Amino acid sequence: MKHLMLTTATLMALTTMARADDLRMSWWGGDARHVATQEALKQCGTKYGHTIAAEFTGFDGYLEKLTTQMAGGTEADIIQVNWPWLPLFSKDGTGFADLRSLTAIDLSQWTEEQLTAASMNGVLQGLPVSTTGRVFFFNKTAFEKAGLAIPTTWDELMAAGGKMGDGAQPFNAVKETAQLIITLSVVQKTGKDLVDPATNRVAWTAEELAAGFEFYNQLVETGTILSAKDEAAAGGVNLFEKPEWADGRIAGSYEWDSTYAKYADPMAEGQELVPVEMLTFADAKTKGVYRKPSMVFSVSKNSKNPEAAAQIVNCLLNEEEGIAALGDSRGLPASKVAAEWLATNGKVDPMVKAANDIAMAADGPVISPFNEHPEIRGLFLDTLEEYAYGMIDAPTAAQVVIDGANATLAKFD
Amino acid sequence: MKQRHIGLAYLSPYILGLLVFTMIPFGASLYLSFTDYNLMQSPNWTGLANYWELFTTDRTFRRSLLVTLTYVFLTVPLKLAFALFIAYILNHKLRGINLFRTAFYVPSILGGSIAIAVLWRYIFAEQGIVNMALLGLGLEPVNWFGDPTNALITITLLRCWQFGSAMVIFLAALQSIDKSLYEAAACDGAKPWHSFVFITIPLITPVIFFNLIMQMVQGFQEFNGPYIITQGGPLKSTYLLPLYIYDEAFKKFNMGYASAIAWVLFLIIMVLTLVAFWSSKKWVYYAGDKR
């Protein structure tokens, strides 16, 4: 009797296990991406006979969750990884499965340059999902209402400061966006990215970066953007959730091209958001576009079924079932076949396409993933806040960032 | 002998839980605090390097420690005083008193939740209800989150608002005081204020002491409020040590360094608790106390 009960219990457990999902996939995103990805997983799962558990969340907290899972070896089989995180998880190319060793993936859909960007120590650690860049979005309606043309240069943007009426600002620059505006201004003036790949140290001089901080201050003083103190008064609400954004009292921002819908959707009826060419200085050496692989799909090195995970990844990125379901939920795909399919079938939002075209066409230095290293970004943001509150001057702020960033970079020598 | 084993068997889930979820992580974090563990690679022993850095070069730690101490020394007395005040009122026989007791307790249940922290953010926002009320009274609106001093006040208020659990404990203590003591005092001509100071307070000192310890420990561990409402800003004015530990551990992956900060925080709580226990001999009165 005892044996019978034990056997029954074992069989029940095995049955349950057999019914359980055999793969897991984790990603971050907004509602549209969550819906699209779940549908794509359903389609691809049916095609290959797998059940895939979806683990999704917003961007905030995703890195922390993934880090904990990676440390414990409990990460999902298929993982959406932000491209700048690759050095964090796979400095020597062993953090994720080597995708070149998985036969189910058709790597011919990416250029060697794209695959190199997603490799660490020569080992392919992720498949680029899309290439993205920061572009300028302006509220055409708000500018028309103020009787102003949409800016095409920094001078024109600053000239619009204080002229939008009703206390409106022509532009937004908070936290990461403010940091990237400073970065953009320095890149345009110097033609150099933050990190010199040859030396693995900060490429800018303290004077060059100090000019970037001063440029930020100019934007505040001309009424182009709100001061950090006034921004904080709103309680750290996301731009796309602000009523001022919806009704055009904040009339522009500098955002990822793939996020067009996120910023356009909440706008009040009659407000039109348009992507525009990169704003530049008269003496700019480059347009300085901040372009990078937006994210990659990686396969866990701890996956019990890496070939099955590879089948699903390939389906999501290279096969019609996945391509159709995902659409442009992660921006315009990097995979050639996916980009062609979406274009042929008219599945791309023309505005997303226009924004992506701007990001792809503009010139600029190759962006180092260290721009978004948590320590460097945290240091930059903390220092920017101290500068914005008048605690330190621009030369001091620049020196603090350069010294701190170099100290972090030295850990990767 | 057999009975002893049965007893142990009953206790084993608790002992196992204590070992696995408390004692082993406790010991592990002490070990990690002497290493450079970064989650992705095996820890290397670095001796006192983390502690040395904390106390010699880390400006953020000093700032965060000062903010944490300020926060605790503000919230604990305020919250205890407010909880005692409300408990004193609710100890009177009033119509619908149970409804009021429940209503005042509700914030304690909700207070730690993310939703309330988000709500707090909207209440104190530039165009939130608090500033609207100030405008209505003819006063200037306040920049609650943009000004470093005001930001700390905002998260302090959230903590004080969650006075319900302390209040319930105070209420139970107030109800256990023998009413004849008040009657005797009144016969001797004592005013209500005198009764409160010379009868109520001394008789509930054990409960005040208990609440003091509990609130102090919880205050040092506060995370949700500042994390959601201010993210530690502006200028690190609300950057409590638990936020710093979290950022170092999960945003910068400096798990060893984060463990060192956690141990410093633990030692601070332990020392202050010991000081409180030591001082309690002078001001806490228990039943049968001959002083």
Boltz contact constraints between the chains, C-beta under 6 A:
constraints:
  - contact:
      token1: [A, 64]
      token2: [B, 250]
      max_distance: 6.0
  - contact:
      token1: [A, 67]
      token2: [B, 39]
      max_distance: 6.0
  - contact:
      token1: [A, 67]
      token2: [B, 250]
      max_distance: 6.0
  - contact:
      token1: [A, 71]
      token2: [B, 39]
      max_distance: 6.0
  - contact:
      token1: [A, 229]
      token2: [B, 146]
      max_distance: 6.0
  - contact:
      token1: [A, 232]
      token2: [B, 145]
      max_distance: 6.0
  - contact:
      token1: [A, 232]
      token2: [B, 146]
      max_distance: 6.0
  - contact:
      token1: [A, 232]
      token2: [B, 234]
      max_distance: 6.0
  - contact:
      token1: [A, 233]
      token2: [B, 126]
      max_distance: 6.0
  - contact:
      token1: [A, 233]
      token2: [B, 143]
      max_distance: 6.0
  - contact:
      token1: [A, 233]
      token2: [B, 145]
      max_distance: 6.0
  - contact:
      token1: [A, 233]
      token2: [B, 146]
      max_distance: 6.0
  - contact:
      token1: [A, 234]
      token2: [B, 125]
      max_distance: 6.0
  - contact:
      token1: [A, 234]
      token2: [B, 126]
      max_distance: 6.0
  - contact:
      token1: [A, 235]
      token2: [B, 121]
      max_distance: 6.0
  - contact:
      token1: [A, 235]
      token2: [B, 125]
      max_distance: 6.0
  - contact:
      token1: [A, 235]
      token2: [B, 145]
      max_distance: 6.0
  - contact:
      token1: [A, 374]
      token2: [B, 251]
      max_distance: 6.0
  - contact:
      token1: [A, 374]
      token2: [B, 252]
      max_distance: 6.0
  - contact:
      token1: [A, 375]
      token2: [B, 252]
      max_distance: 6.0
  - contact:
      token1: [A, 389]
      token2: [B, 235]
      max_distance: 6.0
